């Protein structure tokens, strides 16, 4: 899995990996998804990233972390203008 991931995102390490210390890194999923969509042909003007943390806003959105592992549901919508 790690090799396939590295091959797919080679050259984007500085954009998507956040160094946390002690040789550990955190993956920026928002930026990773943005890269995937851009490379699929979605132009930046058609992308909107809310930067809303589900854990910090658990009264509005379900968060696995905030609920300490209790099950919940989350929905998302996309619209394609033709």
ABEGO torsion letter per residue (X at the ends): XAAAAAAAABGAAAAABBBAEGGBBBBBAAAAAAAAAAAAGBBAAABBBAGBBAAAAAAABBBAAAAGGBBBBBBBBBBBBX
